[in-house]
Amino acid sequence: MSLLGDLFMIIGASFCFLGALGLLRMPDVYNRIQAGTKAVTLGSLSLLIGVGLHHPDWWAKLVIVALFILLTNPIGSSTLARAFHNAGVPLWGKNRYGS
């Protein structure tokens, strides 16, 4: 179980790193929101599974944290994207249809 927990934590840390890299590398705010949300959600859940495998008595708390992440990340990212859209933040030039 310890080896499996370590594996999940390495996978989770890798996805969190890739999400942070996506925040730096993506060309516009909409791509950055998606890169951060998708990768960090998966990374956080993998980290929680890894911690749960190391500390089985924490599962109830970890499930609550996972549910909170699963409920708030999509809502937060769509709210941010809608706010940027309403504020008139343009898409990256190569994303537009017809250009």
CORKACOR-V93244 format. One line per field, one symbol per residue. phi: phi as a letter, one per 20 degrees, with the letter a starting at -180 (. if undefined). burial: + if it has 9 or more other ideal C-beta (glycine too) atoms within 8 Angstrom, else -. Layout:
phi = ???
burial = ???
This chain:
phi = .ffffffffffffffffffffffeeffcffffffffffffffffffffffffffcffegfffffffffffeeffffffffffffffenffffgeeffnd
burial = ----++++++++++++++++-++--+-+-++++++++++++++++++++++++----+---+--++--++--++-++--++--+-------+-------
